[in-house]
Amino acid sequence: MRLTDASVAIRPRNPWEALDLGTLLAREHRVLLMSSWAIVTLPVFALLSVAFWDNPSVAILLFWWLKPIFERLPLLILSQALFGSTPTLEQALKGWLRLLKPQLLASLTWRRLSMSRSFKLPVQQLEGLSGPARQLRIGVLSRGNLRAARWLTSIGSSLEMTLWMGLMAMFYLLIPQQIRLEWSWNSLIDLQNNWTWLAHLSNTFYALILILWEPIYVACGFTLYLNRRTELEAWDIELVLRRLRQRLTGTAYAMLIGVGLVFSMGSPSVWADEPSYSCPLPNPETTAPIRPVAGPDGTRLTHQKLTSDASRESIKSLLTQPPFKNPETINGWRLIKDKVTADKPVIAAQWVLRLINWAEQAAKLFARVFEVLLWTTAVVLVGVLIWRYRAWFSTFVSRRPSPKPVRRTVPQQLFGLQVSAESLPDDVASAVERLWPHKPREALGLLYRALLSRLLIDYQLPLKEADTEGEVLQHVAHLRLQGLSDFSRHLTTHWQNLAYGHQLPAVSVQQALCESWRDLFGSQSDNGGRP
């Protein structure tokens, strides 16, 4: 990694500015990031969808759980592209395959739900750290940037859900209006119908959203990591010093060449005429005898302003002060070894100390539990008082009496026909089949009366005594129930032909009407409501 080859300005930024830088970095390499993500994730999504076709929720949950594996690919591309060596698509895929194995189990288990996953991934992948070394490194890097990484994950999850629902809404809006009118929402939520394809289509929208969002998410976490390293390791100062050295190196070379030329132009005789000097030998008669040098613990430099003893004491005093030593005041129970006598062994004293510490922790726990119980009791008492005097409180909230529900009157006759539930047999279809061979008019009238009773009671249609058969059919059409509408139209047509035109329907019509009745309402009693 050469800082001089970085494609962005290396300088300390606040965490939110670092997130903006990650967005710009992902936009710069969007084609490679999105294409590589799609090539890797879409086949996996397709395999999971086929394997769990009957359980779309399981398929999308597994695909979502495997996101940490896919996130290693954008990080590989960005880490190389940042320093001027952008890989090709083939190189990126090969490098991603080599990065799958290290710490795979940890990424998919206890680290999967980490809110700062994007910030910690470069420590694992780029620095190759694991175990205590990784935890120590993350502890150093996390000071001041962990909050931004957690906000990134939280807002990113909300953004994913928003885009997901937006795509589904756009899909519904693009459906032609003629097709939407024929849809029946009652059948859409019916568990007996097979709408698995709709769930898989929704899952596909989520997979497409990740192609756009996940490279941005990884890039923002990567720039947070780079920003923290820039602050700790002073990368910006290092870059300035390197540029200064490069400028001074060229100037120094020029100065050395100039000085060499100046000295080479001088006369050689000048150097030859200079007298030679040598160090004279000492006179043993006038020189004091040489004393042996003291050892490391002896007194040295006695004729200097700062002796060896004074310097040693100064060094010791410095080492006992911050930042070399940081004394802390800790309150708690501990043993004083100097006061432990032979009659009280150390083991017994340690046992007493552990007992005292356990009692102190138990007292703190009991105080906390008692505090929670007190607050719970207070809340319950307030709730009981509010419930006990709710009538008194209601006088201050609203003085208006609550409106009485308007009871809807159900007509007992329509077109001169009795439509009350009491006038109908328990099994309408069987009664019609018994009456048809001898009294077809009464049988068809019974079936029509039963239909009107169902529309009044079960479907709450606002039918009035003055309504005609055509107006009844219009009310049924507003329900948007295709089966009920077809049956009502078919039965009304035969009833009008028989009542006004005296045209008796065929026996096959009777069988078809009875079967349709059973399909719609079953063979239960009309007094019991819808089956």
Secondary structure, DSSP 8 states (H G I E B T S, - for coil): --GGG-SS------HHHHHHHHHHHHHHTHHHHHHHHHHHHHHHHHHHHHHTTT-HHHHHHHHHHTHHHHTHHHHHHHHHHTTT----HHHHHHHHHHTSSTTHHHHHTTTTT-TTHHHHHHHHHTS---THHHHHHHHHHTTTTHHHHHHHHHHHHHHHHHHHHHHHHHHHHTS-HHHHHH--HHHHS-TTS--HHHHHHHHHHHHHHHHHHHHHHHHHHHHHHHHHHHHHHTHHHHHHHHHHHHHHHHHHHHHHHHHHHHHHHS-HHHHHHS---------TTTS--------TTS---TTSSS-HHHHHHHHHHHHTSTTT-------S----GGG--TTS-HHHHHHHHHHHHHHHHHHHHHHHHHHHHHHHHHHHHHHHHHHHTHHHHHHHH--S-----------SEETTEE--GGGS-S-HHHHHHHHTTT-HHHHHHHHHHHHHHHHHHTS-----TT--HHHHHHHHHHTT-HHHHHHHHHHHHHHHHHHHH-----HHHHHHHHHHHHHHHTTS-GGG---
